[in-house]
Amino acid sequence: MTAVTGLRAELRADALGVGTAAPRLSWRLEQAPEPAEQAEARMVSADGSSSTVPLVAPDGVLVDWPFPELVSRQRVEVSVRALVAREWSDWSEPLAVEAALLEQGDWSEPLVVPSAAAVHELRPSHLLRAEFTLDEAPASARLYVTAQGVFTAALNGGPLSDEHLAPGWTSYTHRLRYRVHDVTAMLRAGANVIGAELADGWFRGRIGFDGGLWDVFGEHVGLLAQLEVTDAQGDTRVVPLGDAWRQIPGPATRVGLYEGESYDARLLPDGWLEPGFDPSAWRVPQLRPVVEIGTVLEAAVGEPVRPIESLRPVSVEKRPSGRLRLDFGQNISGVLRVKADLPAGRTLRMHHAEVLENDELGTRPLREAPSIDSYTSDGSGPFSWAPRFTIHGFRYAELEGWHGDLADVDVEALVIHTDMERRGWFACSDPMLEKLHENTVWSMRDNFVDLPTDCPQRDERMGWTGDIQVFAPAAEFLYGADGVLTSWLRDVAAEQGSDGWVPNFVPWVECGFPRGASAAWGDAATIVPWTMYQRRGDLSILREQWPSMKAWVDHLALRVGPGGVVEGSMELGDWLDPAAPPENPAAARTDKYLVASAYAVRSARIVADTAVLLGDLEAEAHYRAFAERVAEATRRRWFEDLASIADAPTALALGLEFGLVEDPDARRRLGDLLAAAVREGGHHVQTGFVGTPIICDALASSGHLDDAYALLLQQECPSWLYPVSMGATTIWERWDSMLPDGSINPGGMTSFNHYALGAVVDFLHRVVAGLAPSAPGYREITVQPRPGGGLTSASASHLSPFGMIAVSWELADGLLALDVEVPTGVSARVILPDGGVHTVGAGAHHYSAPMPAAQKEATR
Ligand code: BGC
């Protein structure tokens, strides 16, 4: 019997506090023999009345809200049923959907601003406390809460949530996100206490590289907490807390995101979260009317950052220095949790590093991010402590000041990132390739800490646009990244200049990096939303980003010189081409203006295609003409006489993959030249940020699958598998972040956790395993495994908007056995190595086909 499952509003399974009056609905069909013909939704309101309406689309992919728009705080229950094969399914489990505060005027509580000296050095946290009385226990209660800074909060002693670094990082001058918590069960009749601890985070303190900048968003932190209670009659009121707030410096004596957290347990007042505590020694904080905050308060989209799993050390060792070294066996983003018992006043220090060098913590790559936490005991007995206001990228940690036995060490590493749903998996017969895939998954996890960052460890951790631009397809396959990316794209749009300029990282921090927007970086403004539309079928992301997408291409038009190609602009080019010297990563083999022109074509074509989808035909004509003009000039400038690019694999791959060369003969020549260059390079990687994500596709699609595999499976440096052979557990920033002799690359920019070069996993999914989308949202897929490289099996599965898609193949005795599982609503075109083509719908399908002789040879 067909079942409607996984109902979501705005992609949220927990739809408490959605920030829109018309949240879109998504669901999946289970056990459906065919796609739904119709679907309807039923809404039950708080007063028990209900209405049932037909839905505009029965497919369950972000279907428009069919009811009257919600007003702030309105809570309804929604269920969906589908008509399949002329039979109505049962109603789905109801989903509670509750609107957040949709109008800025809904906020009446002030921002609570603890006073503190405006100094450019690490500051302490602040404790904030307010006591209030309720005549009766509320029938329901909500806390709408955010901060300028980062915070934790508690009600009557109970923690509000397990979020880490709430409210995360946005372009605070434009947007500040809040979350809504159901606190009904935490309140009681009589005296109640709300408490919070507030620290600098990204808002204040030091962020950015080359010394960074202090207090980028403001000189004072503040907490905004609006508590609303509803009585049994359904009347809702704000509990006025304003005048009740009191402040003192918190137990975190010095806190910085890069520096770490120093905590002195002796400074935490006993009973401060209990009613009746005497706060007379506390100060009265400043209260700033919410209208003065000068930013838009926005309900968070997507899931929060929280501890996702905890790792135990794989080894613990006492060092000659007396320190205890812990190896967690995996490079992560997170913090330690230490359980211990220390005498009063004794301090335990925690040092972090990604790698060892000369058998010591390799901290040089952290640059100006010391990443040291400390805990000073109050001697009251065993404690369990984890820092709350910092985060580190590390695999190794050392404890300084530990005096107990090795056997008593009770330390875990909390893996902390945005709590995204896992959606994609890959496996194959080659353990090294599997490890490359796993390392990429880890680098994604470690860098999706509220926004897509370059790295989680050094004095950077910025939303570098180029990194996510190349990684977006992989990210969309592996995890439900929509919340992180939707929020971040809003910042991209918010920070875009009036001339369409896109900062090289967002939020932008003016710490000395050139302001000019680089190709492949700024193109995130078009390519990331386009990828989200392709992979999730979400047209509204294009609608939302449309002005930003167009503005970027308008900006590119300003950069086209008299020769018709991009010229004279600041460009990072094919960043980190292994031929570039450590101190100049932009010095690549491929002309940076070829890269810039190719990307201008790609972005302009995306904008033209988007215009078609949005029904703006005038815009389509305009951007199409621009794209083709630049494409033609680029072709003439670089792709007629190929001699100038013959030894630049990135240039050749761009010609093929970005559709700069269309004539079949010319494409064949380009493919042959590319294969020759790759062979000439001994199947070592010769590409940087731009070429690396596309080179295997360029080889495979131009008839050189064997070379793609040889490149993919290369283990000597530079290659994807070289780091794996060196024991990497994440993707490195440089091909040789660690040199073969075990020393760390001398370049000042050397991270062991950058996802960008892991973008190749998208090739593993689409080509090696053979699971590729061919229409937005995986509504249509192409299943065409391309075995090679000696692999005897591979598989990929993906939780698409329609349900799980799985492809898996095995090769034995020249026969390919292929299994394909297709969910209802998806049509699969299966292309077998012997040329057989089958178009199939939902169900499990099995095929067996002989491998053609040439490919049999290649897979031996
Ligand atoms: C970042 C990169 C980024 C690059 C561009 C680096 O410092 O870590 O990932 O894209 O700068 O300049």
Boltz pocket constraint, residues with backbone or C-beta under 6 A from the ligand:
constraints:
  - pocket:
      binder: B
      contacts: [[A, 454], [A, 455], [A, 460], [A, 464], [A, 465], [A, 466], [A, 467], [A, 572], [A, 575], [A, 749], [A, 754]]
      max_distance: 6.0
